[in-house]
Amino acid sequence: PFVCPDLEWQSPTWAAVLPDGCARTGDVVRFWVTRRGRLFAQVNAGPRLLLRKDVPMGAPLWAVMDVYGTTKAIELLDPTASTFPTTMPHVLGGEIPPEPGATAGEECVICFHRAANTCFVPCGHKHFCSSCAWRVFGDTAKCPMCRWEIEAVALARGRPALGTGDGLLVSVADWT
């Protein structure tokens, strides 16, 4: 099932693959390893997927994301965030309130629903939520403020931290 079977043959390297069709543009995939060496993944708030049972726990664990096919990019998310970002927010009543913590003037200039928490590299404009920023990156790769070519999308406040208890959050970008 692996495109690169050499990863499995070269000890102590191993690999795991998400099932086909499991992740789409804007989905948030959470990876974590239990103390018993079980590797799990979860897409958005869906069911937990057991990917491996035999992860060696006696050495440092490094996560490497290899992107094949139509995926252009992935974004590491802050595991301390209390909620998963969504590309299509659903709220009863039809109105979508601003993301918690988004005060007037801090919301995304594209959707006006979520807090502006990302910036474009290299121009540095940081007026966009993660969902809209990744959509712009995938659609045109040009900043809507200055029209510069976007090379990357980064968190506007602080650096992403890889925690041990909350897993590794990854947002899938540009999956077609």
Backbone as numpy.savetxt, mean C-alpha at the origin, in Angstrom:
# Nx Ny Nz CAx CAy CAz Cx Cy Cz
4.46 -22.60 -9.32 3.65 -21.39 -9.32 4.50 -20.12 -9.32
5.81 -20.22 -9.10 6.64 -19.03 -9.03 7.29 -18.75 -10.37
7.39 -17.49 -10.73 8.08 -17.10 -11.96 9.57 -17.33 -11.80
10.07 -17.16 -10.59 11.51 -17.34 -10.32 11.70 -18.48 -9.33
11.66 -19.74 -9.79 11.78 -20.86 -8.84 13.13 -20.92 -8.14
14.15 -20.23 -8.67 15.45 -20.23 -8.00 15.36 -19.68 -6.58
14.39 -18.82 -6.32 14.22 -18.28 -4.96 13.96 -19.40 -3.96
13.24 -20.41 -4.36 12.94 -21.53 -3.48 14.12 -22.48 -3.34
14.93 -22.60 -4.37 16.03 -23.57 -4.36 17.26 -23.06 -3.62
17.38 -21.74 -3.46 18.57 -21.17 -2.83 18.29 -20.93 -1.35
18.75 -21.81 -0.52 18.56 -21.68 0.92 19.34 -20.48 1.42
18.86 -19.72 2.37 17.62 -19.84 3.12 16.49 -18.98 2.55
16.50 -18.74 1.27 15.49 -17.87 0.65 14.21 -18.65 0.37
13.08 -18.00 0.54 11.79 -18.59 0.22 10.90 -17.50 -0.37
9.77 -17.88 -0.93 8.87 -16.92 -1.55 7.43 -17.35 -1.31
6.53 -16.40 -1.43 5.09 -16.66 -1.34 4.40 -15.74 -2.34
3.28 -16.18 -2.87 2.57 -15.44 -3.90 1.13 -15.24 -3.47
0.59 -14.04 -3.71 -0.83 -13.81 -3.49 -1.60 -14.52 -4.60
-2.79 -15.03 -4.31 -3.59 -15.68 -5.36 -3.92 -14.70 -6.49
-4.06 -15.23 -7.71 -4.41 -14.40 -8.86 -5.70 -13.65 -8.61
-5.74 -12.39 -9.04 -6.93 -11.57 -8.90 -7.22 -11.12 -7.49
-6.30 -11.33 -6.58 -6.52 -11.03 -5.16 -6.47 -9.54 -4.87
-5.61 -8.79 -5.58 -5.42 -7.37 -5.29 -5.63 -6.55 -6.56
-6.30 -5.43 -6.39 -6.59 -4.50 -7.48 -6.05 -3.12 -7.11
-6.11 -2.19 -8.06 -5.63 -0.83 -7.84 -6.26 -0.24 -6.58
-5.43 0.31 -5.72 -5.91 0.96 -4.50 -6.12 0.02 -3.33
-6.08 -1.28 -3.54 -6.24 -2.22 -2.44 -5.07 -2.11 -1.47
-5.34 -2.37 -0.21 -4.30 -2.40 0.81 -4.10 -3.85 1.22
-2.86 -4.31 1.08 -2.51 -5.68 1.43 -1.64 -5.65 2.67
-2.04 -6.38 3.69 -1.30 -6.44 4.95 -0.63 -7.80 5.04
0.67 -7.82 5.31 1.42 -9.05 5.49 1.90 -9.13 6.94
1.86 -10.32 7.53 2.45 -10.50 8.85 2.85 -11.95 9.05
3.80 -12.14 9.96 4.29 -13.47 10.30 4.02 -13.69 11.78
3.44 -14.83 12.11 3.19 -15.15 13.51 4.45 -15.72 14.15
4.43 -15.82 15.47 5.58 -16.39 16.19 5.82 -17.85 15.83
4.80 -18.52 15.32 4.92 -19.92 14.92 5.41 -20.07 13.48
5.75 -18.95 12.82 6.29 -19.02 11.47 5.26 -19.13 10.36
4.06 -18.64 10.61 3.02 -18.65 9.58 2.92 -17.27 8.96
3.00 -17.22 7.63 2.91 -15.96 6.88 1.48 -15.79 6.40
0.88 -14.67 6.79 -0.49 -14.36 6.39 -0.51 -13.09 5.54
-1.58 -12.96 4.76 -1.86 -11.73 4.03 -3.35 -11.46 4.17
-3.70 -10.18 4.08 -5.11 -9.79 4.12 -5.28 -8.62 3.17
-6.24 -8.70 2.27 -6.52 -7.63 1.32 -7.70 -6.83 1.86
-7.47 -5.52 2.07 -8.46 -4.64 2.67 -8.95 -5.28 3.97
-10.25 -5.42 4.15 -10.77 -6.03 5.37 -11.25 -7.45 5.10
-10.74 -8.07 4.04 -11.15 -9.41 3.65 -10.60 -10.49 4.56
-10.81 -11.74 4.17 -10.35 -12.86 5.01 -8.83 -12.95 5.03
-8.30 -13.53 6.11 -6.86 -13.75 6.21 -6.48 -14.91 5.30
-5.39 -14.75 4.57 -4.91 -15.78 3.66 -3.61 -16.35 4.21
-3.56 -17.65 4.46 -2.33 -18.30 4.90 -1.48 -18.56 3.67
-0.31 -17.91 3.59 0.57 -18.04 2.43 1.66 -19.08 2.64
2.13 -19.23 3.88 3.20 -20.19 4.19 3.09 -20.61 5.64
3.57 -21.82 5.95 3.56 -22.33 7.32 4.96 -22.49 7.89
5.99 -22.36 7.07 7.34 -22.76 7.48 8.36 -21.62 7.47
7.95 -20.42 7.84 8.88 -19.29 7.84 9.86 -19.46 9.00
11.19 -19.49 8.72 12.17 -19.62 9.80 12.17 -18.37 10.68
12.05 -18.56 11.98 11.93 -17.43 12.90 13.21 -17.16 13.68
14.30 -17.87 13.42 15.53 -17.70 14.17 16.49 -16.68 13.61
16.11 -15.98 12.55 16.99 -15.01 11.91 16.17 -13.79 11.51
16.84 -12.68 11.17 16.09 -11.50 10.70 15.24 -11.84 9.48
14.10 -11.20 9.37 13.17 -11.42 8.27 13.13 -10.16 7.41
13.39 -10.31 6.13 13.37 -9.19 5.20 12.24 -9.40 4.21
11.44 -8.38 4.00 10.35 -8.46 3.02 10.83 -7.85 1.71
10.68 -8.59 0.64 11.02 -8.10 -0.70 9.77 -8.25 -1.55
9.33 -7.15 -2.13 8.15 -7.19 -3.00 8.63 -7.22 -4.44
8.25 -8.24 -5.17 8.60 -8.33 -6.58 7.32 -8.15 -7.37
7.32 -7.21 -8.27 6.12 -6.83 -9.00 6.21 -7.38 -10.42
5.24 -8.18 -10.79 5.18 -8.77 -12.13 3.93 -8.30 -12.85
3.93 -8.44 -14.15 2.73 -8.20 -14.94 2.41 -6.73 -15.08
1.19 -6.36 -14.73 0.71 -5.01 -14.99 0.84 -4.06 -13.81
1.28 -4.51 -12.67 1.48 -3.63 -11.53 2.70 -2.76 -11.77
2.52 -1.44 -11.63 3.62 -0.50 -11.86 4.35 -0.15 -10.58
3.64 -0.11 -9.46 4.27 0.38 -8.23 3.54 -0.15 -7.01
4.24 -0.14 -5.88 3.63 -0.41 -4.59 4.03 0.71 -3.65
3.25 0.91 -2.61 3.52 1.95 -1.63 3.52 1.31 -0.25
4.59 1.50 0.51 4.61 1.02 1.89 3.83 2.02 2.74
2.90 1.52 3.53 2.05 2.37 4.35 2.47 2.30 5.80
2.09 3.30 6.55 2.42 3.37 7.97 1.57 2.36 8.74
2.17 1.35 9.36 1.38 0.34 10.06 0.72 0.86 11.34
1.04 2.07 11.77 0.40 2.61 12.96 -0.95 3.25 12.62
-1.27 3.37 11.33 -2.55 3.94 10.93 -3.67 3.05 11.44
-4.75 3.66 11.93 -5.81 2.88 12.55 -6.80 2.32 11.54
-6.84 2.87 10.34 -7.78 2.38 9.34 -7.07 2.17 8.03
-7.66 1.34 7.19 -7.12 1.11 5.86 -7.66 2.19 4.93
-6.81 2.80 4.08 -7.33 3.75 3.11 -8.15 3.01 2.06
-9.12 3.69 1.49 -9.92 3.07 0.44 -10.00 4.01 -0.75
-10.14 3.43 -1.94 -10.26 4.26 -3.12 -11.71 4.65 -3.35
-12.65 3.88 -2.85 -14.06 4.15 -3.03 -14.73 4.14 -1.66
-14.66 5.26 -0.90 -15.26 5.25 0.43 -16.77 5.04 0.35
-17.32 4.31 1.29 -18.76 4.06 1.32 -19.29 4.53 2.67
-20.25 5.44 2.61 -20.86 5.96 3.83 -22.36 5.99 3.62
-23.13 5.55 4.61 -24.58 5.61 4.50 -25.03 7.05 4.36
-26.04 7.28 3.53 -26.55 8.63 3.35 -25.93 9.35 2.17
-24.89 8.80 1.58 -24.33 9.38 0.37 -23.26 10.43 0.57
-23.19 11.07 1.75 -22.16 12.08 1.96 -20.97 11.45 2.65
-19.77 11.82 2.19 -18.55 11.27 2.76 -17.88 12.36 3.59
-17.80 12.19 4.90 -17.17 13.21 5.73 -15.66 13.20 5.54
-14.99 14.32 5.88 -13.52 14.33 5.80 -12.93 13.26 6.70
-11.77 12.75 6.33 -11.06 11.76 7.13 -10.79 12.33 8.51
-10.87 11.52 9.56 -10.58 12.04 10.89 -9.23 12.75 10.91
-9.21 13.90 11.53 -7.97 14.66 11.61 -7.82 15.65 10.47
-8.68 15.59 9.46 -8.60 16.52 8.34 -9.43 17.75 8.68
-8.77 18.83 8.96 -9.47 20.07 9.23 -9.57 20.88 7.95
-10.38 21.91 7.97 -10.54 22.75 6.79 -9.18 23.22 6.30
-8.93 23.05 5.03 -7.65 23.43 4.45 -6.63 22.32 4.42
-6.89 21.20 5.12 -5.96 20.07 5.13 -6.47 18.88 4.32
-7.68 19.00 3.73 -8.20 17.88 2.97 -7.61 17.85 1.56
-7.71 16.70 0.94 -7.20 16.49 -0.42 -7.87 17.46 -1.38
-7.10 18.08 -2.26 -7.65 19.05 -3.21 -8.33 18.38 -4.40
-8.25 17.06 -4.48 -8.93 16.36 -5.57 -10.29 15.84 -5.12
-10.33 15.06 -4.04 -11.60 14.46 -3.60 -12.30 15.27 -2.50
-11.57 16.09 -1.77 -12.09 16.88 -0.65 -12.73 16.01 0.44
-12.35 14.72 0.50 -12.94 13.82 1.48 -11.93 13.33 2.51
-10.70 13.11 2.08 -9.68 12.54 2.96 -8.58 13.57 3.21
-7.82 13.33 4.27 -6.74 14.24 4.64 -5.62 14.18 3.60
-5.05 15.32 3.28 -3.89 15.39 2.39 -2.70 14.86 3.18
-2.18 13.69 2.77 -1.11 13.05 3.54 0.04 12.56 2.68
0.05 12.89 1.40 1.12 12.44 0.51 1.65 13.61 -0.30
2.84 13.42 -0.85 3.39 14.45 -1.74 4.01 13.78 -2.95
4.12 14.57 -4.02 4.73 14.08 -5.24 6.21 14.43 -5.26
7.00 13.51 -5.78 8.43 13.70 -5.93 8.71 13.81 -7.42
9.40 14.83 -7.91 10.28 15.74 -7.18 9.66 17.09 -6.83
8.45 17.42 -7.33 7.95 18.79 -7.15 7.62 19.12 -5.70
7.21 18.13 -4.89 6.96 18.36 -3.48 5.56 18.81 -3.14
4.66 18.92 -4.10 3.29 19.31 -3.78 2.65 18.23 -2.92
2.04 18.67 -1.80 1.50 17.73 -0.82 0.05 18.04 -0.47
-0.76 18.17 -1.49 -2.16 18.54 -1.30 -3.11 17.38 -1.57
-2.61 16.13 -1.50 -3.38 14.99 -1.97 -3.43 13.86 -0.94
-4.57 13.16 -0.90 -4.64 11.94 -0.10 -3.92 10.83 -0.86
-3.61 9.78 -0.17 -2.87 8.67 -0.78 -3.63 8.07 -1.96
-4.93 7.88 -1.80 -5.73 7.28 -2.85 -5.70 8.11 -4.13
-5.94 9.41 -4.01 -5.94 10.28 -5.19 -4.54 10.43 -5.78
-3.53 10.51 -4.92 -2.15 10.66 -5.41 -1.76 9.46 -6.26
-2.09 8.25 -5.80 -1.74 7.06 -6.58 -2.55 6.98 -7.86
-3.80 7.45 -7.83 -4.61 7.46 -9.05 -4.01 8.41 -10.08
-3.59 9.61 -9.65 -2.95 10.56 -10.56 -1.65 9.98 -11.10
-0.86 9.36 -10.23 0.41 8.76 -10.65 0.16 7.70 -11.73
-0.87 6.90 -11.56 -1.18 5.86 -12.53 -1.79 6.38 -13.81
-2.60 7.43 -13.72 -3.29 7.94 -14.91 -2.40 8.79 -15.79
-1.76 9.81 -15.21 -1.00 10.77 -16.03 0.45 10.91 -15.62
0.77 10.58 -14.36 2.11 10.77 -13.79 2.57 12.22 -13.91
1.62 13.15 -13.87 1.94 14.59 -13.87 1.21 15.25 -12.71
1.93 16.09 -11.97 1.33 16.81 -10.84 0.23 17.74 -11.36
-0.98 17.67 -10.80 -2.04 18.56 -11.26 -1.81 20.02 -10.87
-0.89 20.28 -9.95 -0.60 21.66 -9.54 0.38 22.34 -10.49
1.45 21.62 -10.87 2.52 22.27 -11.65 2.84 21.55 -12.96
2.22 20.38 -13.19 2.40 19.57 -14.40 3.78 18.92 -14.52
4.58 18.93 -13.46 5.87 18.23 -13.48 5.61 16.73 -13.56
6.56 16.02 -14.12 6.51 14.56 -14.17 6.68 14.01 -12.74
5.79 13.12 -12.33 5.86 12.50 -11.00 6.75 11.27 -11.09
7.77 11.23 -10.24 8.67 10.08 -10.19 8.31 9.13 -9.06
7.70 9.67 -8.00 7.34 8.84 -6.84 6.26 9.54 -6.03
5.59 8.77 -5.20 4.60 9.27 -4.25 5.13 8.94 -2.86
5.16 9.94 -1.97 5.72 9.73 -0.63 4.77 10.28 0.43
4.93 9.80 1.66 4.16 10.35 2.77 4.57 11.79 3.01
3.61 12.66 3.25 3.90 14.07 3.46 4.36 14.35 4.88
3.90 13.55 5.84 4.27 13.76 7.24 4.96 12.53 7.76
6.18 12.66 8.19 6.90 11.54 8.78 7.29 10.51 7.74
7.99 9.48 8.21 8.44 8.40 7.35 7.68 7.14 7.69
7.41 6.28 6.69 6.75 5.02 7.01 7.62 4.20 7.95
7.01 3.60 8.94 7.75 2.77 9.89 7.29 1.33 9.75
8.22 0.41 9.68 7.87 -1.00 9.61 7.80 -1.54 11.03
6.60 -1.77 11.51 6.43 -2.26 12.86 6.47 -3.78 12.90
6.60 -4.32 14.08 6.64 -5.77 14.20 5.28 -6.33 14.57
4.46 -5.56 15.25 3.19 -6.10 15.70 2.05 -5.93 14.73
2.09 -4.93 13.88 0.96 -4.64 13.02 1.15 -5.11 11.59
2.26 -5.70 11.27 2.46 -6.20 9.93 2.98 -5.14 8.99
3.11 -5.53 7.75 3.60 -4.65 6.70 2.44 -4.33 5.80
2.09 -3.07 5.68 0.97 -2.67 4.84 1.51 -2.21 3.50
0.89 -2.69 2.45 1.32 -2.37 1.10 0.09 -1.99 0.31
0.15 -0.89 -0.41 -0.93 -0.50 -1.29 -0.55 -0.86 -2.72
-1.42 -1.56 -3.40 -1.15 -1.96 -4.77 -1.54 -0.82 -5.69
-0.64 -0.43 -6.58 -0.90 0.70 -7.46 -0.87 0.27 -8.91
-1.76 0.84 -9.68 -1.76 0.72 -11.13 -1.91 -0.71 -11.62
-2.78 -1.45 -11.02 -3.07 -2.81 -11.44 -4.18 -2.73 -12.49
-3.95 -3.23 -13.68 -5.00 -3.17 -14.71 -5.42 -4.54 -15.15
